Amino acid sequence: MDPFKILRNAVLLILFGLVVTACATKKSTTAPSKIDSQIQGDVYIGSDTVGELAKGVPDRVFFATNESILTTKSRDTLRKQAAWLRENSNVNVVVEGHADERGTREYNLALGERRANAAKDYLMTYGISADRISVISYGKERPVDPGSNPLSWSKNRRSVTVKAN
Amino acid sequence: MKKLKLLTIIILFFIIKTSNSYSLIEVDITRGNLNPLPVAVSPLFQDNKSKNEFTKELDLEDLGLEISRVIENNLKQSGLFNPLSKDAFLQKPDIAHLKPRFEDWALIKAQALITGKVSLDNQKLKVEFRLWDVLAGREMLALAFTTVPNNWRRVGHIITDKVYERLTGEKGYFDTRIIYVSEEGPKTQRIKKLAIMDQDGFNNKYLTLGNELVLTPRFNPTNQMITYLSYFRNLPRVYLLDIETGIQEVVGDFPGMTFAPRFSPDGKKIIMSFAKDGNSDIYTMDLENRIVEQITKHPSIDTSPSYSPDGKYITFNSDRSGYQQIYVMKSNGSNVKRISFGNGIYGTPVWSPRGDLIAFTKLHKGKFYIGVMRTDGKGERLLTENFYQEAPSWSPNGRVLIFYRETKTNKKGEGFSAKLWSIDLTGYNERLVETKTDASDPSWSSLLSN
């Protein structure tokens, strides 16, 4: 075969490849992926792992990477928890703070504690007394989702309010 | 608990005092291990009477051969030596130990030769060994030890330490142990136990049963105490454990989580973090008078503290700049200075026992690195890159780092594992440290004998 022909064919093939991949990229940007619909601003907004503290009261809130700031949705969840706790004054709770696996173990223990306290503080501003809420941090030790991807990590960055008695 | 008593090994006498005269063999450990030194480790000779008794007592076919294998394995793992196959040896162990025929050993390209003899002396194991320079045709080192027969693996480690020291000019790290966390079960429900093993993976023992979560065990550099984090009764607190007696106690009386413990270099204090109301600061507790001191006072997370070997400084990580970075301060908490300024976040600083370097974990663009920098933060060198790895711990001579790695799981969340790895300060000789179960949080002991 003529070496020029080979070269020309190769160039054509590459060009064709570029066109195809360009189309493919376009497609994927127009249709939002599953992950995008479950994470907003690095915070998990789905309901996959969410349990209930009581009927209609979600048990957990989620955080952005390295953050302990409560989102609007988290505050809404915690207000529901506080309302239920006010009605059930005999129930004490433990707020468990967790981190994803993308950090060092010791820092994550501190981060989990910070997250649990962010939730505790918010419950307190809605009238729940400090002695009814204890906190414990598990750092990255107790992931709820074993996956190694951004969606799994977002589900693991959480604080969970559980009944202590 | 099984006793882990340190059986003292007495260096009986120098057979021949070795001089520091000029020698042909020298191993350069400051560079990579591209040309490991070829070394022949002859099986240690034993007479028939001793052999029978050792076989009876230790259930070993050939103790002399076993000890030589311990030495060979240590030398090989160091990456600096290349132990030659025993099949090629021409000279018998007993004759070689008396006076090697250097031409025979040169013929198989050995540059150093280790010979020895084991015997049973008054119910004690007596071991002699000699290190020979094959090319120069002379003895470099000769020592003898006595100990209880059960201690035979340690004899192999001590011999390796002596050989390493003679050939590299630096202390060895073979007669040491690793404390770590043994892991089993699914990623979401790991069972963790404290475990201890010899540096080469033998004599593995579990120190807790796995009923409660345990993390980050660290050796006292001066004795057989360890400090670690336990979730006993769901109260995460720093504990002290005496591995000889099995006695353990909570460190201090803190109204919240204490974590990230380490001993001071003199072994008299524990430095750790205490978390309260969402803020973690660094504290020390004196183990003699139980006095607690607060070292940092900052609304950020301050954790992973580690003392300099002279006890005058502390390195730690803090997110006071917005992200986790490494800082150095005086041991009273004054003069806090940030030292990490590279791209990414930095954590788990550990001061080298030599004092000149700080090892760390770095996270940058989704990858984890183990690296070292000078104590002023300059001269950063990344030794290894991986999906997840952290928590380096120094060998007592400051030449090797041990750390742990975790694997990335697949789409179904399967395939998780945690393993111990080691790497030379040079960035060469990266090795999996084999453990019976998955493992994490390794901490290297000091040399058990000197």
Contacts between the chains, C-beta under 8 A, distances in Angstrom:
chain1	res1	chain2	res2	distance
A	66	B	319	7.5
A	66	B	323	7.0
A	66	B	324	7.9
A	68	B	278	7.0
A	101	B	388	6.7
A	101	B	406	7.0
A	102	B	363	7.0
A	102	B	366	7.9
A	102	B	388	7.5
A	103	B	324	7.6
A	103	B	347	7.5
A	103	B	363	7.3
A	104	B	304	7.0
A	104	B	317	7.7
A	104	B	324	7.5
A	104	B	347	4.0
A	104	B	348	5.1
A	104	B	361	5.5
A	104	B	390	4.8
A	104	B	391	6.9
A	105	B	215	6.5
A	105	B	216	6.8
A	105	B	390	6.8
A	105	B	391	6.6
A	105	B	441	7.2
A	106	B	216	6.7
A	106	B	259	6.2
A	106	B	260	4.2
A	106	B	273	7.3
A	106	B	303	5.0
A	106	B	304	4.8
A	106	B	347	7.5
A	106	B	348	6.9
A	107	B	301	6.5
A	107	B	303	6.0
A	107	B	304	6.9
A	107	B	317	6.6
A	107	B	319	7.7
A	107	B	324	5.6
A	107	B	347	5.4
A	109	B	215	8.0
A	109	B	229	7.9
A	109	B	236	7.5
A	109	B	257	7.0
A	109	B	259	5.0
A	109	B	260	7.4
A	109	B	275	7.5
A	109	B	303	7.6
A	110	B	259	7.5
A	110	B	273	6.5
A	110	B	275	5.8
A	110	B	280	4.0
A	110	B	301	4.2
A	110	B	303	5.2
A	111	B	301	6.8
A	113	B	256	7.9
A	113	B	257	5.9
A	113	B	275	4.2
A	113	B	278	6.3
A	113	B	280	6.8
A	114	B	275	8.0
A	114	B	278	4.4
A	114	B	279	7.4
A	114	B	280	7.8
A	114	B	301	6.8
A	116	B	278	7.8
A	117	B	277	5.7
A	117	B	278	3.3
A	118	B	278	6.5
A	121	B	278	7.5
A	136	B	234	6.3
A	136	B	236	6.8
A	136	B	257	7.5
A	137	B	236	7.0
A	137	B	257	6.0
A	137	B	275	6.9
A	138	B	213	7.9
A	141	B	190	7.1
A	141	B	213	6.1
A	141	B	215	7.4
A	142	B	188	6.8
A	142	B	189	7.8
A	143	B	187	6.2
A	143	B	188	5.5
A	144	B	188	6.5
A	145	B	188	7.7
A	145	B	413	6.6
A	146	B	186	6.9
A	146	B	187	4.0
A	146	B	188	5.5
A	146	B	409	5.6
A	146	B	413	3.4
A	146	B	414	7.6
A	146	B	416	6.2
A	147	B	409	5.8
A	147	B	411	7.2
A	147	B	412	8.0
A	147	B	413	4.5
A	148	B	387	7.5
A	148	B	408	4.2
A	148	B	409	4.6
A	148	B	413	7.9
A	149	B	411	7.7
A	152	B	413	7.0
